Amino acid sequence: MNIAHERVIELCAKLKLTTIADVLPHLAQKAIADDISLTEFLESVLKAEQLARQSRQRITLTRLAGFPAIKTLDSFDFSAASGVPRAQILELASLAFIERSENIVLLGPSGTGKTHIAVALGYAATQVGIKVRFITAADLLMILTTAHRQNQLADALKRFVNPYRLLIIDEIGYLPMSREQANLFFQVIAKRYEHGSLIVTSNLPFGQWDQTFADDATLTAAMLDRLLHHAHVVPIQGESFRLREKRRAGVMTKKSTTEKESLAV
């Protein structure tokens, strides 16, 4: 290593150009071999730094998003999920809905792929530099309830709701909310309205949401008005993936025709 190279490494460290110091010898040799101009050489050096930073950013955004697992639409079995509107999902995968601060509501029975689709769209967003947060409705309400009782709700909303261009709230409707929780959830929807995108999943049709939100039909209507104003509603039908896999493994079997008929009687 010559003195000039040492000075370059030192300058890169001061400027936090962590990749250039590593790739410079290789790119310099390549520039000589290809007989490229100094401008083209400089471009290749800066491009290497940019690509490395983008890679680190994707890794960081994915980690901070809090996904339960990494899922992609490529790994989603649309052939088995006959009730999933494939064309609509693939259109949403363009992520244009985030640029327009629109929402996605995934509705369907448990185990039909709602969470997989939500995570896949969220993961795709992190890969293009969009800040995403995944959280279950139960965990979000636990955080907000605790913060509210400690007079720190505004701070909690700033940390867990406001900073993200895409907020994914999973499993709305699996557990009923108290009136306090319903009011807190309404604040989340109101804060996000026309300021950031939401993806929410639920096993309940909209007509039953008031049962989850403390049987408060007025609050539920006001919340749905904001949630659905700029929203893509994705109805999902079909059989649970998990139950199907258990049957394939021989753990469960379908009821026989005789059993079904006897139950009908």
N, C-alpha and C positions, 0 to 999 in steps of 0.2 A: 504493500500500500504506500503510495507516494504522499508527499506533504500536501499537495493540492487536494487529493482525495480525502485526506484527514480533515482539511479545512471544510470541505463540502459536508462531510458527516457532522462536523461540529455545528455548522450553520443549519443543517437540516434538523438537528436536535433542538436548536434554539427556536426554530420556526415550526416545530412539531410536524415536520414532514417525514414521518416515520418510514414510509415505504421507499422514498427516493434513495435514501442511503443504501438500501439493500439491493435495489435493482439497477443502480447507476452503472456498475462495471459491465453488467450484461448488456444493457441498452447502448452503452458507449461502443462496445465491441460490435454490436449489431449495426450501429449507425455507420461505423467505418466499413464493415463488410458490404453493406447495402449502398454505400456512398450517398447518403441522404444529406440534406442541407441542415444547417444548425437549427433553423426554425422547426423543421420536422423532428429533429432529435429532441428539442425542448418540448414539443408537443407530446411525444411518446413518453417522456419522463413525467410530465404533469398528468397525462392520462392514467399512467400507472398509479400515481398517488390518488387520483380521483376514484378509480375503480376500487382501490383498497379501502378508502374511506366509506364508499357506498356499501361495501361488503360488511364492514364493521358496524355501520349504521343499521343494516338489516338485522344483523345478529342481536344488537342491543334492543331494537324496537320489538323484535320477536320475544326476547326474554322479558321485557317490561310489560308486554301485553297480558301476560298471565294466562295464556292458553292452557287448558288441561292437557292437551296433546296437540301435536302438529298435524293438521288435516289439510288436504288439498281437494279440489274438485276432480283432479285427475284420478284420485284414489276412491272417488265416490262411485258406487255401483248403480248407475242410472237404470241399467237393464233389470236389476232386482227391485229397484224402487219405482214400481209402475205408477205410483200416485204422485211422483215428483215432477213438476212442470220444468223439464230440462231446458227448453228454449228460454224461458224466463230467467232461470238461474244463470245460464251462460251469458245472457244479456247483462245481468247485474254484475257479473264478473269483470266487466269493463271498468267498474268502480266509478262510473260517471255520477252515480247517485251521491257519492261523497262530495264531489265537487259542487253539487247542487244542494247540499245539506238536506238530502232526503232520507227517509227511513225505510227499513225493511221489516215486515212483520211475518214471521214464519209460524203458521198455525197447523197443528196436526197431532195425532195420537203419539204417545210415548214410543220412542224407539224407531221412528220413521226417518231419521236423518236430519232433523232440524239443527241440532247442535253441530253436527259435522259440517253442514252447509254454512252456518254462521261462522264457525272457526275458519273454514276454508276461505271465505270472503275476507275475514279479518287478517288472516295470514298473508293473503295476496296483497292487502293494503300495506302491511309492514314492509313488504318486499319492494315497494315503490316509494318508501320514505314517509308513509302516513302513520301518525301516532294513534295507536289503538289500545283499548282496554277491554278485556273480557272479564265478566264477573257474573255470578249467579244472582238472581233476585234476592235470595235468602241472605247471601253474604253482604250484598249492597245495603240491604235494610238493617242488618246487624251493625254495620259501620255507621250508618246515618243515625240510627236510634241512639247508639252510644254517644255519638258526637252531640246530638240534640240535647241529651240529658246532661251533658257536660258543658253546655253553652258554646260548643265549637262547631256548630252545623255549617256556618259559612266557610270555615276553614276546610271542613271535610268535602264540601261541594267543590271547592277550588282544587282540591287534591285528587278527588276520585271521579269527578263528573265533568268539570269544565275543560281541563287541558287537552282532551282527546278529540280528534276530528271524527273518530268513530268509536262509539261506546256500544258494546255488545252486552245485553242483559239476558241471561239464559233462565229458563224455567219459571216464567211468570204463571201463576195459577196453581202451582203444585201445593203451595201452602197458603191458607187464608191469612190476610193481614189484619192487624188491629187498626183502629181509626187513626192512631198516631202514625203507624207505618204507611197507611194509605195516603195520608197527607204528605209524608216525606217523599213517597214515590211520585206523587203529583208534582212536587217541586223539581224533581229530576227531569221529568218530561217537559215542564215549563221552562227550565233553564236551557235545555237543549233545543227547544223549538226555534227553527230557522237559524240556529247558530252552529249546529253540528249534527252529524248523522247518528242514528240509532239502528241497531239490529236487535230485535227482541224475539224470543221464542216462547210459545205457549201451547199447552195441550187443550186449551179451552176456546170455544167460539166466542166472539165478542159479546154475544147475548148473555153469556154467563160470567163476564168479567166482574160485574158488580158484586157477585158472591165472594170473589177474592178480595175486593177492595172494601171490606167492612160493610157490605150490603149498602153502600152509599151510591145510589144511582146517579145523583147529581154530580158528585166528584168524578165518578167513572166516565160519565158522558163528557165532562170538561176535559178530562185527560185524553180520552179517545179522540176528541175533536182536534187536539194539538198533535197527537201521535200520528193520526191518519191523514192530516191535511196534505202533507207531502210524503206519501208513503206508497211503497210497493207491497201489497198483501200477497203472500205466497201460500195458498192452501195446499197442504200435503196430506195425502191419503195413503193407505196401505197397511201392511202388516209390520210389526216390530222386527227390525233386523236381528235383535238379540234373541227373540223367541224363535225366529227362523233358524238361526245358527244352532240353537239348542236342539231343535228337531233334527237338523242334519246330523248332529253328533249323537242322536239317539236318546238324549236326556228327556225329551218331551215327545209326545205323539199327538196327532190331531184326534179329536173326538170322532168316534165312528159314527156312521150315518144313523145307526140304531140309537146311540146315545143322544144325538141331536134331536131325533124324532121324539124320544122319551122326554127330553127336556121341554120340547115344544108343547107336549101334552100336559 
